[in-house]
């Protein structure tokens, strides 16, 4: 992460760290509070400062975004929505059909109001 983004993540900031086959690593940071590494990582991760260093950063697993992303995936699999996407800030956008504009999805209550 440091080679790609120059964000130094301290050992105490890791909540979980797993080594995967193929020299890959998946980790979860303990806090998203201002001043912690998460804030710095989010700020620079879209800039891709060193394209040669291959790192994929996903915020789909961060709470509360993981639950919203799961709900959007399930709605698409049941054909209740046309598509969804998760932006770099963790917001889930959905469209009810292909002609409709996507809107920010924040809760199931919001979806219930549309029906």
Secondary structure as the mmCIF struct_conf table of DSSP 4:
data_model
#
loop_
_struct_conf.conf_type_id
_struct_conf.id
_struct_conf.beg_label_comp_id
_struct_conf.beg_label_asym_id
_struct_conf.beg_label_seq_id
_struct_conf.end_label_comp_id
_struct_conf.end_label_asym_id
_struct_conf.end_label_seq_id
HELX_RH_AL_P HELX_RH_AL_P1 UNK A 2 UNK A 5
HELX_RH_3T_P HELX_RH_3T_P1 UNK A 11 UNK A 13
STRN STRN1 UNK A 14 UNK A 20
TURN_TY1_P TURN_TY1_P1 UNK A 21 UNK A 23
STRN STRN2 UNK A 24 UNK A 29
BEND BEND1 UNK A 30 UNK A 30
TURN_TY1_P TURN_TY1_P2 UNK A 34 UNK A 35
BEND BEND2 UNK A 36 UNK A 36
HELX_RH_AL_P HELX_RH_AL_P2 UNK A 37 UNK A 44
TURN_TY1_P TURN_TY1_P3 UNK A 45 UNK A 47
BEND BEND3 UNK A 49 UNK A 49
TURN_TY1_P TURN_TY1_P4 UNK A 51 UNK A 52
BEND BEND4 UNK A 53 UNK A 53
TURN_TY1_P TURN_TY1_P5 UNK A 60 UNK A 61
BEND BEND5 UNK A 62 UNK A 62
TURN_TY1_P TURN_TY1_P6 UNK A 63 UNK A 64
HELX_RH_AL_P HELX_RH_AL_P3 UNK A 65 UNK A 77
TURN_TY1_P TURN_TY1_P7 UNK A 78 UNK A 79
BEND BEND6 UNK A 80 UNK A 82
STRN STRN3 UNK A 83 UNK A 86
TURN_TY1_P TURN_TY1_P8 UNK A 88 UNK A 89
BEND BEND7 UNK A 90 UNK A 90
STRN STRN4 UNK A 92 UNK A 95
BEND BEND8 UNK A 96 UNK A 97
TURN_TY1_P TURN_TY1_P9 UNK A 98 UNK A 99
BEND BEND9 UNK A 100 UNK A 100
HELX_LH_PP_P HELX_LH_PP_P1 UNK A 101 UNK A 102
STRN STRN5 UNK A 103 UNK A 105
HELX_RH_AL_P HELX_RH_AL_P4 UNK A 108 UNK A 114
#
